[in-house]
């Protein structure tokens, strides 16, 4: 939005294989990765991070969209080249997140002042032999943390989830730990 007023120009492309575009003088501006955190065998984790002022709460209704949009805006402004999201985008995306696959629970949005995470849990009651625990799968749909305290609080929430064996993040930025 502001780059045009500042006289800046930019271009965004999506490619199937970024490495082949080097001959044209292009290179990836950002990298993302998929991560699976296997919690089986870890036992109980100490996820207490102290009093960092990041009180988590479940977000619902119109206040949810307002919080997500405002938090995204603050996060995106700190990231060169990140795209903006309109109210229409948020409306459509939240409706998409609300559609629940037949084998999953509804999406849950948890947030604090400087971050949020949207996730869905797929129940898996078929306990692997000898584990004694269900193997529920938690899929992170979106994870946004403006600062380290928010990142710690949101990760602590995910890691402290009962009955979850695996946490899947399909779109984690390379600079995220």
Buried (B, 14 or more C-beta within 10 A) or exposed (E): EEEEEEEEEEEEEEEEEBEEBEEEEEEEEEEEEEEEBEBEEEEEEEBEBEEBEBEBEEBEEEEBBEBBBEBBEEBBEEEEEEEEBEEEEBEEBBEEBEEEEEEEBEBBBBBBBBBBBBBBBBEBEEEEEEEEBBBBBBBBBBBBBBBBBBBBBBBBBBBBBEBBBBBBBEEBEEEEE
